[in-house]
C-alpha cells in the first residue's frame, strides 16, 4: 500500500488540512499520516473551521510529533515549510510545498491556504494514481 506523510512545524494547520483532503480522496487505498517537528498543543480552530466549509471534519485530529509515525519507509514525504527542523524520514520521494503558515492570521488567510493545499493534494494524487499533472 502507498504511504504518504505530510510534515509541517506544528502539525496544527497545514499538514492537518493536507491529511484531511488526502484522506477524503484516498479512502482505504493509501495510508495517510501527518506530523510536526514541534507539535502544537491543539489544532488551529480556524483550520478546523476552514476545512468544515469544505465538508471535511478534522476536529478529532491532534497534533503529533515524528515519534508517532509508524515505522518503515514512506512513499511520499511532503514538507510544508519545516525546512531543516524536519528530521530525515525514510522515503522514496520527497516533495516541498512552499505554503506559508497561517497561524495567527484571520479566516480569509486560512481559506486561501486551505485552497492551495487542496490543489496541491489533488496534483499529488494525480501523480500517485497516474492521472497526469
C-alpha distance (Angstrom), angle and dihedral (degrees) to the residues before:
residue distance angle dihedral
X1 . . .
X2 3.81 . .
X3 3.82 115.1 .
X4 3.83 124.3 -155.1
X5 3.80 125.5 -171.7
X6 3.82 123.9 -167.2
X7 3.81 116.3 -158.9
X8 3.78 134.6 -168.3
X9 3.78 135.1 144.7
X10 3.81 104.9 -92.6
X11 3.81 101.5 18.5
X12 3.78 85.1 -141.2
X13 3.82 103.4 108.0
X14 3.83 125.1 -3.7
X15 3.80 100.6 37.9
X16 3.80 91.2 39.3
X17 3.82 91.0 52.4
X18 3.81 90.0 48.0
X19 3.79 90.3 49.4
X20 3.80 90.0 50.0
X21 3.80 93.8 51.6
X22 3.80 91.8 43.5
X23 3.79 93.1 51.0
X24 3.81 90.3 50.2
X25 3.83 89.9 53.4
X26 3.79 100.0 37.8
X27 3.75 103.5 48.9
X28 3.80 105.4 -178.1
X29 3.84 94.7 -33.9
X30 3.81 96.4 87.9
X31 3.81 131.7 34.6
X32 3.81 110.7 -127.7
X33 3.82 126.8 -163.5
X34 3.79 137.8 166.8
X35 3.78 133.5 -167.5
X36 3.78 142.7 164.7
X37 3.79 135.0 -133.2
X38 3.83 89.8 -135.8
X39 3.81 105.4 18.3
X40 3.78 116.9 -148.0
X41 3.79 121.7 -130.8
X42 3.81 94.2 -114.9
X43 3.78 141.9 8.1
X44 3.78 117.5 -89.5
X45 3.81 103.5 -99.0
X46 3.82 91.3 -142.5
X47 3.82 89.8 56.0
X48 3.80 88.6 54.6
X49 3.81 90.4 47.8
X50 3.82 94.1 46.8
X51 3.80 91.9 50.0
X52 3.81 91.8 46.7
X53 3.80 87.1 58.6
X54 3.82 86.3 62.3
X55 3.80 92.3 47.9
X56 3.81 94.9 -105.0
X57 3.81 119.1 124.1
X58 3.79 112.4 -152.0
X59 3.82 93.9 159.4
X60 3.84 94.5 107.5
X61 3.83 91.2 57.0
X62 3.80 121.3 101.0
X63 3.81 128.3 -158.6
X64 3.78 111.1 -102.0
X65 3.77 138.9 -176.8
X66 3.77 131.1 -125.7
X67 3.78 90.6 -92.5
X68 3.83 87.5 72.3
X69 3.81 94.2 59.0
X70 3.81 112.1 105.7
X71 3.79 112.7 -109.5
X72 3.75 120.6 -101.4
X73 3.75 139.5 60.6
X74 3.79 119.3 -44.5
X75 3.79 118.8 -147.4
X76 3.82 96.3 -143.9
X77 3.80 128.3 20.7
X78 3.79 112.5 -169.7
X79 3.80 115.2 -167.4
X80 3.78 120.4 -163.2
X81 3.74 104.8 -167.3
X82 3.77 107.4 -46.9
X83 3.80 90.4 116.6
X84 3.78 113.4 171.0
X85 3.81 92.6 -0.5
X86 3.82 90.5 71.2
X87 3.78 111.8 89.5
X88 3.77 120.3 -132.6
X89 3.77 108.3 -87.1
X90 3.81 116.0 -167.6
X91 3.81 105.1 -108.3
X92 3.76 141.3 154.2
X93 3.82 92.6 -136.4
X94 3.81 133.9 18.6
X95 3.79 121.4 -155.3
X96 3.81 127.2 -174.0
X97 3.79 119.6 -154.2
X98 3.80 113.1 -168.3
X99 3.79 97.2 -145.3
X100 3.81 117.2 149.2
X101 3.78 121.1 -124.7
X102 3.83 109.9 -104.9
X103 3.81 93.5 -159.3
X104 3.79 111.1 137.2
X105 3.81 93.5 13.1
X106 3.81 129.9 112.4
X107 3.81 128.3 -93.9
X108 3.81 92.8 -93.6
X109 3.81 90.6 61.4
X110 3.81 90.5 47.7
X111 3.81 89.7 51.5
X112 3.80 91.4 50.1
X113 3.82 91.7 49.1
X114 3.81 90.5 45.1
X115 3.80 91.2 53.5
X116 3.82 92.1 48.4
X117 3.79 90.3 50.0
X118 3.81 91.4 48.4
X119 3.82 90.3 53.9
X120 3.81 92.1 47.5
X121 3.81 93.1 48.0
X122 3.82 89.9 50.6
X123 3.82 90.4 51.1
X124 3.81 90.1 48.4
X125 3.80 91.9 51.2
X126 3.81 90.5 47.7
X127 3.82 87.3 54.6
X128 3.81 93.4 46.3
X129 3.79 94.5 47.0
X130 3.81 94.9 39.8
X131 3.79 95.1 -117.3
X132 3.82 95.0 134.0
X133 3.79 132.0 -99.5
